[in-house]
Amino acid sequence: MDFLLGDIFGLLALFFIGFTAIFILLRKQVLKHTRNLNLLRKIHITFSALGGLFLVLHVAYFVSYPITLAVILGYAATAEAVVVWLTGTAFLERYRDSLFYHGSLSFAAISMMVIHAVSSGSNIPLYLGLIILGITSILVSQRAWGHAKKILKEITLPERPRRLVAK
């Protein structure tokens, strides 16, 4: 197995981005122990910034790589990562609904990155990619179900007006 510097950058990007997604998914449990929301935000921003840095280095290293479907998928995942970054920045600027898109797009971007890494002939074995994709699919499904429950709760039928009873 030969690891090119670009492969190492890509794996580090995938690690940091995956870590920060799982970290935020488990934030309520971590917050129970630390009770410091600012610390959690700083950790999330630091690790996602490191993921973005290594993603840029990975793309810059392989920019002259021959174009294949796997490479196009990698570029699409990078574009989606930029959108995830923008929605995260929008949330910090108090755009409340952006967090919904931020979390959902993060898992989709991670899935695309894993498919890119496995299909581009990199050093990630197929079975490991399938395991990561399976876990990511379960997390995305769980997240989508949570959003669907919130939406369904808000769409409930209005209550009937109560009769006023004279005393």
MDTraj code that builds the backbone (N, CA, C; nanometers):
import mdtraj as md
import numpy as np

residues = "MET ASP PHE LEU LEU GLY ASP ILE PHE GLY LEU LEU ALA LEU PHE PHE ILE GLY PHE THR ALA ILE PHE ILE LEU LEU ARG LYS GLN VAL LEU LYS HIS THR ARG ASN LEU ASN LEU LEU ARG LYS ILE HIS ILE THR PHE SER ALA LEU GLY GLY LEU PHE LEU VAL LEU HIS VAL ALA TYR PHE VAL SER TYR PRO ILE THR LEU ALA VAL ILE LEU GLY TYR ALA ALA THR ALA GLU ALA VAL VAL VAL TRP LEU THR GLY THR ALA PHE LEU GLU ARG TYR ARG ASP SER LEU PHE TYR HIS GLY SER LEU SER PHE ALA ALA ILE SER MET MET VAL ILE HIS ALA VAL SER SER GLY SER ASN ILE PRO LEU TYR LEU GLY LEU ILE ILE LEU GLY ILE THR SER ILE LEU VAL SER GLN ARG ALA TRP GLY HIS ALA LYS LYS ILE LEU LYS GLU ILE THR LEU PRO GLU ARG PRO ARG ARG LEU VAL ALA LYS".split()
xyz = np.array([
    [0.0830, -0.1180, 0.0000],
    [0.0000, 0.0000, 0.0000],
    [0.0874, 0.1243, 0.0000],
    [0.0752, 0.2006, -0.1047],
    [0.1481, 0.3264, -0.1134],
    [0.0537, 0.4400, -0.0781],
    [0.0927, 0.5180, 0.0190],
    [0.0136, 0.6341, 0.0564],
    [0.0806, 0.7576, 0.0003],
    [0.0100, 0.8278, -0.0846],
    [0.0569, 0.9567, -0.1315],
    [0.0189, 1.0620, -0.0287],
    [0.0871, 1.1747, -0.0357],
    [0.0578, 1.2820, 0.0585],
    [-0.0878, 1.3265, 0.0452],
    [-0.1405, 1.3284, -0.0766],
    [-0.2805, 1.3650, -0.0984],
    [-0.3762, 1.2675, -0.0336],
    [-0.3408, 1.1372, -0.0354],
    [-0.4239, 1.0372, 0.0325],
    [-0.4278, 1.0622, 0.1828],
    [-0.3137, 1.0947, 0.2390],
    [-0.3064, 1.1220, 0.3826],
    [-0.3905, 1.2452, 0.4167],
    [-0.3803, 1.3502, 0.3332],
    [-0.4618, 1.4691, 0.3552],
    [-0.6105, 1.4344, 0.3495],
    [-0.6482, 1.3531, 0.2523],
    [-0.7884, 1.3150, 0.2379],
    [-0.8388, 1.2340, 0.3559],
    [-0.7581, 1.1392, 0.4030],
    [-0.7988, 1.0590, 0.5186],
    [-0.8095, 1.1442, 0.6451],
    [-0.7161, 1.2391, 0.6609],
    [-0.7248, 1.3289, 0.7766],
    [-0.8490, 1.4166, 0.7680],
    [-0.8802, 1.4646, 0.6476],
    [-1.0018, 1.5446, 0.6301],
    [-1.1244, 1.4620, 0.6665],
    [-1.1310, 1.3395, 0.6164],
    [-1.2444, 1.2522, 0.6458],
    [-1.2534, 1.2234, 0.7949],
    [-1.1408, 1.2021, 0.8604],
    [-1.1403, 1.1766, 1.0046],
    [-1.1937, 1.2965, 1.0819],
    [-1.1393, 1.4162, 1.0543],
    [-1.1808, 1.5348, 1.1291],
    [-1.3275, 1.5704, 1.1027],
    [-1.3700, 1.5594, 0.9785],
    [-1.5084, 1.5913, 0.9455],
    [-1.6023, 1.4883, 1.0084],
    [-1.5649, 1.3612, 1.0008],
    [-1.6459, 1.2565, 1.0642],
    [-1.6503, 1.2714, 1.2149],
    [-1.5359, 1.3036, 1.2744],
    [-1.5302, 1.3219, 1.4197],
    [-1.6227, 1.4340, 1.4636],
    [-1.6156, 1.5468, 1.3943],
    [-1.6964, 1.6605, 1.4360],
    [-1.8458, 1.6335, 1.4172],
    [-1.8812, 1.5556, 1.3145],
    [-2.0231, 1.5215, 1.2949],
    [-2.0724, 1.4310, 1.4080],
    [-1.9946, 1.3303, 1.4436],
    [-2.0339, 1.2394, 1.5515],
    [-2.0309, 1.3125, 1.6862],
    [-1.9339, 1.4011, 1.7031],
    [-1.9224, 1.4795, 1.8261],
    [-2.0482, 1.5637, 1.8487],
    [-2.0955, 1.6278, 1.7442],
    [-2.2148, 1.7107, 1.7569],
    [-2.3390, 1.6239, 1.7734],
    [-2.3388, 1.5069, 1.7110],
    [-2.4514, 1.4157, 1.7281],
    [-2.4648, 1.3736, 1.8748],
    [-2.3531, 1.3616, 1.9425],
    [-2.3518, 1.3196, 2.0834],
    [-2.3376, 1.4375, 2.1796],
    [-2.3636, 1.5600, 2.1326],
    [-2.3379, 1.6789, 2.2135],
    [-2.4191, 1.6832, 2.3429],
    [-2.5414, 1.6329, 2.3402],
    [-2.6233, 1.6370, 2.4619],
    [-2.5607, 1.5523, 2.5722],
    [-2.5096, 1.4348, 2.5350],
    [-2.4461, 1.3489, 2.6343],
    [-2.3157, 1.4107, 2.6842],
    [-2.2390, 1.4727, 2.5940],
    [-2.1135, 1.5371, 2.6344],
    [-2.1435, 1.6593, 2.7203],
    [-2.2480, 1.7324, 2.6841],
    [-2.2840, 1.8533, 2.7582],
    [-2.3258, 1.8218, 2.9015],
    [-2.3834, 1.7036, 2.9235],
    [-2.4208, 1.6639, 3.0594],
    [-2.2977, 1.6548, 3.1492],
    [-2.1837, 1.6141, 3.0899],
    [-2.0618, 1.5982, 3.1692],
    [-1.9823, 1.7280, 3.1806],
    [-1.9747, 1.8046, 3.0719],
    [-1.8912, 1.9252, 3.0751],
    [-1.9661, 2.0489, 3.1195],
    [-2.0948, 2.0585, 3.0849],
    [-2.1786, 2.1747, 3.1162],
    [-2.1187, 2.3049, 3.0623],
    [-2.0458, 2.2948, 2.9510],
    [-1.9799, 2.4117, 2.8933],
    [-2.0072, 2.4136, 2.7432],
    [-2.1111, 2.4842, 2.7031],
    [-2.1508, 2.4892, 2.5629],
    [-2.0458, 2.5599, 2.4772],
    [-1.9806, 2.6621, 2.5321],
    [-1.8774, 2.7329, 2.4563],
    [-1.7597, 2.6428, 2.4239],
    [-1.7222, 2.5560, 2.5168],
    [-1.6141, 2.4613, 2.4916],
    [-1.6518, 2.3655, 2.3789],
    [-1.7763, 2.3159, 2.3805],
    [-1.8208, 2.2259, 2.2747],
    [-1.8188, 2.2951, 2.1394],
    [-1.8620, 2.4197, 2.1342],
    [-1.8590, 2.4948, 2.0082],
    [-1.7165, 2.5143, 1.9592],
    [-1.6254, 2.5468, 2.0511],
    [-1.4855, 2.5671, 2.0116],
    [-1.4242, 2.4379, 1.9586],
    [-1.4534, 2.3259, 2.0230],
    [-1.4031, 2.1961, 1.9751],
    [-1.4599, 2.1661, 1.8375],
    [-1.5901, 2.1876, 1.8193],
    [-1.6540, 2.1619, 1.6901],
    [-1.5927, 2.2493, 1.5810],
    [-1.5769, 2.3770, 1.6072],
    [-1.5222, 2.4687, 1.5067],
    [-1.3764, 2.4358, 1.4776],
    [-1.2986, 2.4015, 1.5789],
    [-1.1575, 2.3681, 1.5578],
    [-1.1424, 2.2427, 1.4725],
    [-1.2153, 2.1371, 1.5071],
    [-1.2022, 2.0123, 1.4319],
    [-1.2592, 2.0244, 1.2908],
    [-1.3680, 2.1000, 1.2755],
    [-1.4211, 2.1176, 1.1403],
    [-1.3287, 2.2055, 1.0565],
    [-1.2624, 2.3028, 1.1192],
    [-1.1648, 2.3842, 1.0460],
    [-1.0455, 2.2994, 1.0025],
    [-1.0003, 2.2102, 1.0901],
    [-0.8914, 2.1186, 1.0512],
    [-0.9356, 2.0271, 0.9370],
    [-1.0606, 1.9783, 0.9444],
    [-1.1133, 1.8966, 0.8354],
    [-1.1170, 1.9732, 0.7048],
    [-1.1616, 2.0983, 0.7106],
    [-1.1647, 2.1822, 0.5906],
    [-1.0259, 2.2097, 0.5363],
    [-0.9302, 2.2338, 0.6240],
    [-0.7919, 2.2580, 0.5814],
    [-0.7355, 2.1372, 0.5079],
    [-0.7532, 2.0190, 0.5662],
    [-0.7003, 1.8993, 0.5013],
    [-0.7777, 1.8644, 0.3749],
    [-0.9044, 1.9013, 0.3689],
    [-0.9820, 1.8806, 0.2467],
    [-0.9287, 1.9689, 0.1340],
    [-0.8990, 2.0944, 0.1664],
    [-0.8406, 2.1844, 0.0659],
    [-0.7042, 2.1327, 0.0216],
    [-0.6223, 2.0875, 0.1153],
    [-0.4909, 2.0331, 0.0791],
    [-0.5042, 1.9078, -0.0077],
    [-0.6026, 1.8244, 0.0226],
    [-0.6269, 1.7027, -0.0559],
    [-0.6657, 1.7376, -0.1994],
    [-0.7591, 1.8308, -0.2137],
    [-0.8020, 1.8718, -0.3475],
    [-0.6865, 1.9383, -0.4216],
    [-0.6098, 2.0230, -0.3541],
    [-0.4976, 2.0912, -0.4184],
    [-0.3901, 1.9925, -0.4631],
    [-0.3692, 1.8862, -0.3869],
    [-0.2672, 1.7870, -0.4234],
    [-0.3076, 1.7089, -0.5482],
    [-0.4362, 1.6759, -0.5594],
    [-0.4825, 1.5930, -0.6707],
    [-0.5519, 1.6729, -0.7808],
    [-0.5310, 1.8045, -0.7864],
    [-0.6047, 1.8859, -0.8817],
    [-0.5768, 1.8459, -1.0267],
    [-0.4623, 1.7887, -1.0570],
    [-0.4315, 1.7468, -1.1938],
    [-0.4572, 1.5970, -1.2154],
    [-0.5224, 1.5346, -1.1203],
    [-0.5537, 1.3918, -1.1274],
    [-0.6480, 1.3661, -1.2456],
    [-0.6366, 1.2552, -1.3163],
    [-0.7299, 1.2308, -1.4276],
    [-0.8753, 1.2290, -1.3794],
    [-0.9628, 1.2880, -1.4581],
    [-1.1040, 1.2995, -1.4205],
    [-1.1746, 1.1658, -1.4429],
    [-1.2307, 1.1134, -1.3350],
    [-1.3121, 0.9919, -1.3398],
    [-1.4399, 1.0211, -1.2620],
    [-1.5300, 0.9255, -1.2621],
    [-1.6534, 0.9431, -1.1865],
    [-1.6242, 0.9595, -1.0369],
    [-1.5264, 0.8854, -0.9867],
    [-1.4904, 0.8963, -0.8453],
    [-1.4361, 1.0351, -0.8131],
    [-1.3584, 1.0921, -0.9040],
    [-1.3027, 1.2258, -0.8820],
    [-1.4138, 1.3308, -0.8873],
    [-1.5066, 1.3151, -0.9806],
    [-1.6200, 1.4073, -0.9888],
    [-1.7018, 1.4003, -0.8602],
    [-1.7207, 1.2803, -0.8069],
    [-1.7922, 1.2634, -0.6801],
    [-1.7168, 1.3330, -0.5665],
    [-1.5854, 1.3259, -0.5699],
    [-1.5045, 1.3961, -0.4695],
    [-1.5206, 1.5466, -0.4783],
    [-1.5243, 1.5992, -0.6007],
    [-1.5458, 1.7431, -0.6171],
    [-1.6860, 1.7827, -0.5700],
    [-1.7845, 1.6978, -0.5972],
    [-1.9212, 1.7256, -0.5511],
    [-1.9270, 1.7251, -0.3978],
    [-1.8552, 1.6309, -0.3359],
    [-1.8505, 1.6256, -0.1894],
    [-1.7824, 1.7505, -0.1336],
    [-1.6807, 1.7984, -0.2024],
    [-1.6129, 1.9214, -0.1586],
    [-1.7064, 2.0412, -0.1697],
    [-1.7816, 2.0479, -0.2799],
    [-1.8779, 2.1574, -0.2956],
    [-1.9838, 2.1508, -0.1855],
    [-2.0270, 2.0298, -0.1528],
    [-2.1253, 2.0149, -0.0465],
    [-2.0660, 2.0527, 0.0891],
    [-1.9376, 2.0237, 0.1080],
    [-1.8714, 2.0628, 0.2328],
    [-1.8668, 2.2144, 0.2459],
    [-1.8515, 2.2848, 0.1341],
    [-1.8546, 2.4317, 0.1374],
    [-1.9934, 2.4799, 0.1798],
    [-2.0984, 2.4154, 0.1287],
    [-2.2349, 2.4519, 0.1675],
    [-2.2555, 2.4234, 0.3167],
    [-2.2021, 2.3123, 0.3655],
    [-2.2117, 2.2803, 0.5083],
    [-2.1427, 2.3886, 0.5903],
    [-2.0266, 2.4320, 0.5439],
    [-1.9543, 2.5388, 0.6129],
    [-2.0371, 2.6676, 0.6148],
    [-2.0990, 2.7009, 0.5023],
    [-2.1808, 2.8223, 0.4948],
    [-2.3023, 2.8142, 0.5873],
    [-2.3674, 2.6976, 0.5933],
    [-2.4831, 2.6853, 0.6821],
    [-2.4407, 2.6906, 0.8290],
    [-2.3227, 2.6389, 0.8595],
    [-2.2714, 2.6491, 0.9963],
    [-2.2400, 2.7930, 1.0327],
    [-2.1820, 2.8663, 0.9387],
    [-2.1540, 3.0077, 0.9614],
    [-2.2836, 3.0860, 0.9752],
    [-2.3835, 3.0509, 0.8945],
    [-2.5130, 3.1187, 0.9038],
    [-2.5763, 3.0955, 1.0404],
    [-2.5600, 2.9760, 1.0963],
    [-2.6150, 2.9493, 1.2296],
    [-2.5460, 3.0359, 1.3337],
    [-2.4143, 3.0512, 1.3212],
    [-2.3431, 3.1364, 1.4160],
    [-2.3880, 3.2818, 1.4046],
    [-2.4378, 3.3184, 1.2868],
    [-2.4904, 3.4540, 1.2674],
    [-2.6380, 3.4634, 1.3056],
    [-2.6902, 3.3616, 1.3713],
    [-2.8252, 3.3563, 1.4272],
    [-2.9349, 3.3247, 1.3258],
    [-2.9012, 3.2612, 1.2160],
    [-3.0042, 3.2113, 1.1254],
    [-3.0431, 3.0725, 1.1742],
    [-3.1490, 3.0647, 1.2486],
    [-3.1859, 2.9460, 1.3244],
    [-3.2106, 2.8228, 1.2369],
    [-3.2820, 2.8363, 1.1269],
    [-3.3156, 2.7206, 1.0442],
    [-3.1952, 2.6604, 0.9725],
    [-3.0850, 2.7309, 0.9670],
    [-2.9688, 2.6793, 0.8952],
    [-2.9098, 2.5557, 0.9622],
    [-2.9325, 2.5379, 1.0918],
    [-2.8774, 2.4216, 1.1611],
    [-2.9383, 2.2919, 1.1101],
    [-3.0654, 2.2955, 1.0717],
    [-3.1312, 2.1785, 1.0135],
    [-3.0548, 2.1323, 0.8891],
    [-3.0250, 2.2251, 0.8001],
    [-2.9532, 2.1918, 0.6768],
    [-2.8083, 2.1547, 0.7062],
    [-2.7496, 2.2194, 0.8022],
    [-2.6088, 2.1957, 0.8353],
    [-2.5843, 2.0509, 0.8763],
    [-2.6649, 2.0005, 0.9673],
    [-2.6463, 1.8628, 1.0138],
    [-2.6792, 1.7604, 0.9075],
    [-2.7878, 1.7823, 0.8363],
    [-2.8282, 1.6859, 0.7337],
    [-2.7286, 1.6808, 0.6186],
    [-2.6840, 1.7969, 0.5742],
    [-2.5867, 1.8007, 0.4639],
    [-2.4504, 1.7453, 0.5063],
    [-2.4182, 1.7572, 0.6345],
    [-2.2906, 1.7024, 0.6822],
    [-2.2841, 1.5521, 0.6613],
    [-2.3906, 1.4829, 0.6990],
    [-2.3908, 1.3380, 0.6831],
    [-2.3900, 1.2988, 0.5355],
    [-2.4601, 1.3737, 0.4534],
    [-2.4595, 1.3451, 0.3097],
    [-2.3200, 1.3672, 0.2514],
    [-2.2519, 1.4731, 0.2942],
    [-2.1167, 1.4996, 0.2451],
    [-2.0196, 1.3899, 0.2884],
    [-2.0323, 1.3440, 0.4115],
    [-1.9452, 1.2368, 0.4598],
    [-1.9678, 1.1096, 0.3783],
    [-2.0937, 1.0793, 0.3486],
    [-2.1226, 0.9610, 0.2668],
    [-2.0580, 0.9730, 0.1300],
    [-2.0705, 1.0898, 0.0685],
    [-2.0096, 1.1100, -0.0632],
    [-1.8574, 1.0993, -0.0561],
    [-1.7994, 1.1478, 0.0513],
    [-1.6538, 1.1402, 0.0669],
    [-1.6073, 0.9954, 0.0791],
    [-1.6818, 0.9160, 0.1541],
    [-1.6455, 0.7748, 0.1702],
    [-1.6584, 0.7016, 0.0367],
    [-1.7681, 0.7251, -0.0353],
    [-1.7850, 0.6618, -0.1663],
    [-1.6730, 0.7057, -0.2600],
    [-1.6356, 0.8326, -0.2559],
    [-1.5251, 0.8834, -0.3366],
    [-1.3948, 0.8113, -0.3014],
    [-1.3690, 0.7979, -0.1711],
    [-1.2435, 0.7351, -0.1281],
    [-1.2364, 0.5887, -0.1688],
    [-1.3465, 0.5167, -0.1552],
    [-1.3464, 0.3742, -0.1895],
    [-1.3407, 0.3556, -0.3402],
    [-1.4171, 0.4332, -0.4145],
    [-1.4255, 0.4118, -0.5592],
    [-1.3077, 0.4682, -0.6365],
    [-1.2297, 0.5557, -0.5765],
    [-1.1164, 0.6123, -0.6490],
    [-0.9925, 0.5245, -0.6409],
    [-1.0054, 0.4072, -0.5822],
    [-0.8915, 0.3155, -0.5766],
    [-0.7918, 0.3554, -0.4704],
    [-0.8380, 0.4264, -0.3716],
    [-0.7497, 0.4683, -0.2642],
    [-0.7238, 0.3492, -0.1724],
    [-0.6628, 0.3755, -0.0624],
    [-0.6209, 0.2673, 0.0266],
    [-0.7265, 0.2288, 0.1284],
    [-0.8513, 0.2633, 0.1040],
    [-0.9596, 0.2228, 0.1935],
    [-1.0233, 0.0977, 0.1351],
    [-1.0189, -0.0145, 0.2073],
    [-1.0796, -0.1370, 0.1551],
    [-1.2314, -0.1243, 0.1439],
    [-1.2873, -0.2000, 0.0532],
    [-1.4305, -0.1935, 0.0258],
    [-1.5129, -0.2248, 0.1507],
    [-1.4746, -0.3277, 0.2275],
    [-1.5538, -0.3650, 0.3449],
    [-1.5546, -0.2526, 0.4486],
    [-1.4428, -0.1815, 0.4641],
    [-1.4382, -0.0702, 0.5592],
    [-1.5270, 0.0442, 0.5107],
    [-1.5248, 0.0694, 0.3813],
    [-1.6125, 0.1717, 0.3251],
    [-1.7585, 0.1371, 0.3442],
    [-1.7921, 0.0090, 0.3264],
    [-1.9306, -0.0326, 0.3457],
    [-1.9744, -0.0201, 0.4915],
    [-1.8840, -0.0497, 0.5831],
    [-1.9150, -0.0349, 0.7257],
    [-1.9394, 0.1126, 0.7586],
    [-1.8517, 0.2005, 0.7099],
    [-1.8675, 0.3436, 0.7353],
    [-1.9967, 0.3943, 0.6728],
    [-2.0258, 0.3503, 0.5504],
    [-2.1495, 0.3920, 0.4842],
    [-2.2728, 0.3392, 0.5574],
    [-2.2645, 0.2173, 0.6089],
    [-2.3762, 0.1617, 0.6848],
    [-2.4036, 0.2421, 0.8109],
    [-2.2982, 0.2745, 0.8843],
    [-2.3141, 0.3543, 1.0064],
    [-2.3682, 0.4928, 0.9717],
    [-2.3124, 0.5526, 0.8657],
    [-2.3585, 0.6849, 0.8239],
    [-2.5042, 0.6804, 0.7808],
    [-2.5434, 0.5749, 0.7095],
    [-2.6835, 0.5626, 0.6660],
    [-2.7774, 0.5496, 0.7850],
    [-2.7359, 0.4746, 0.8854],
    [-2.8184, 0.4608, 1.0060],
    [-2.8323, 0.5960, 1.0765],
    [-2.7211, 0.6699, 1.0865],
    [-2.7257, 0.8001, 1.1526],
    [-2.8110, 0.8994, 1.0739],
    [-2.7975, 0.8974, 0.9403],
    [-2.8786, 0.9868, 0.8572],
    [-3.0259, 0.9514, 0.8710],
    [-3.0583, 0.8227, 0.8696],
    [-3.1978, 0.7806, 0.8852],
    [-3.2527, 0.8222, 1.0206],
    [-3.1735, 0.8055, 1.1245],
    [-3.2157, 0.8443, 1.2586],
    [-3.2389, 0.9948, 1.2647],
    [-3.1501, 1.0704, 1.2043],
    [-3.1629, 1.2169, 1.2025],
    [-3.2876, 1.2588, 1.1234],
    [-3.3092, 1.1943, 1.0079],
    [-3.4263, 1.2267, 0.9255],
    [-3.5550, 1.1935, 1.0006],
    [-3.5558, 1.0827, 1.0726],
    [-3.6748, 1.0456, 1.1501],
    [-3.7017, 1.1485, 1.2597],
    [-3.5965, 1.1962, 1.3244],
    [-3.6132, 1.2998, 1.4269],
    [-3.6709, 1.4275, 1.3680],
    [-3.6230, 1.4680, 1.2495],
    [-3.6778, 1.5863, 1.1833],
    [-3.8231, 1.5629, 1.1425],
    [-3.8525, 1.4437, 1.0922],
    [-3.9902, 1.4128, 1.0504],
    [-4.0849, 1.4191, 1.1698],
    [-4.0411, 1.3690, 1.2864],
    [-4.1262, 1.3757, 1.4058],
    [-4.1534, 1.5199, 1.4460],
    [-4.0518, 1.6061, 1.4367],
    [-4.0718, 1.7472, 1.4696],
    [-4.1722, 1.8112, 1.3738],
    [-4.1577, 1.7806, 1.2450],
    [-4.2474, 1.8384, 1.1454],
    [-4.3897, 1.7889, 1.1682],
    [-4.4051, 1.6591, 1.1922],
    [-4.5383, 1.6038, 1.2143],
    [-4.6031, 1.6599, 1.3402],
    [-4.5228, 1.6872, 1.4409],
    [-4.5755, 1.7432, 1.5649],
    [-4.6293, 1.8845, 1.5417],
    [-4.5641, 1.9591, 1.4521],
    [-4.6086, 2.0951, 1.4245],
    [-4.7286, 2.1000, 1.3307],
    [-4.7515, 1.9929, 1.2547],
    [-4.8598, 1.9909, 1.1566],
    [-4.9880, 1.9320, 1.2149],
    [-4.9906, 1.9009, 1.3386],
    [-5.1096, 1.8385, 1.3972],
    [-5.2312, 1.9260, 1.3755],
    [-5.3463, 1.8617, 1.3718],
    [-5.4713, 1.9341, 1.3498],
    [-5.4985, 2.0277, 1.4664],
    [-5.5546, 2.1446, 1.4354],
    [-5.5838, 2.2383, 1.5456],
    [-5.6931, 2.1819, 1.6357],
    [-5.6840, 2.2195, 1.7601],
    [-5.7827, 2.1718, 1.8566],
    [-5.9165, 2.2409, 1.8319],
    [-6.0239, 2.1710, 1.8674],
    [-6.1559, 2.2311, 1.8577],
    [-6.1709, 2.3375, 1.9665],
    [-6.2403, 2.4442, 1.9330],
    [-6.2599, 2.5454, 2.0376],
    [-6.3452, 2.4895, 2.1502],
    [-6.3123, 2.5247, 2.2701],
    [-6.3871, 2.4765, 2.3865],
    [-6.5121, 2.5615, 2.4051],
    [-6.6153, 2.4977, 2.4535],
    [-6.7389, 2.5693, 2.4841],
    [-6.7212, 2.6431, 2.6161],
    [-6.7678, 2.7622, 2.6151],
    [-6.7650, 2.8357, 2.7401],
    [-6.8895, 2.8006, 2.8194],
    [-6.8700, 2.7636, 2.9397],
    [-6.9821, 2.7246, 3.0252],
    [-7.0087, 2.8389, 3.1226],
    [-7.1313, 2.8863, 3.1210],
    [-7.1697, 2.9954, 3.2113],
    [-7.1887, 2.9408, 3.3512],
    [-7.1451, 3.0162, 3.4478],
    [-7.1581, 2.9731, 3.5878],
    [-7.2740, 3.0381, 3.6532],
])
top = md.Topology()
chain = top.add_chain()
for i, resn in enumerate(residues, 1):
    res = top.add_residue(resn, chain, resSeq=i)
    for name in ("N", "CA", "C"):
        top.add_atom(name, md.element.get_by_symbol(name[0]), res)
traj = md.Trajectory(xyz[None], top)
